[in-house]
Amino acid sequence: MSKYSALFEDEDDIFLGSPKSKFFDVVFNANNDVARYELEGMIDRMATMELLLEEKIGSLEEIEDKIKEYKYSRAQEIEGHAKNTYIYYMGAILSKSE
């Protein structure tokens, strides 16, 4: 664990929350239209990625199996990327809410 890992934990975070919890605070308290726009963008992006995976891998069941395998083998990397994604979208919502 790095010396900065405490920055991402609820009980030790200087901002009193993890990127995930702060993201949800922002989504639920931001301008509804801005939050909706960003969430729709996230869903569009996920749908596009799923279709790309379907072309490359095959059926939805095969994709689910690959996702489970990938999550197991690269859990820490995925956790870090998820935190960065929460921070990115939180910033996008906040910057459009000003």
Secondary structure, 3 states (H helix, E strand, C coil): CCCCHHHHCCCCCCCCCCHHHHHHHHHHHCCHHHHHHHHHHHHHHHHHHHHHHHHHCCCHHHHHHHHHHHHHHCHHHHHHHHHHHHHHHHHHHHHHCC
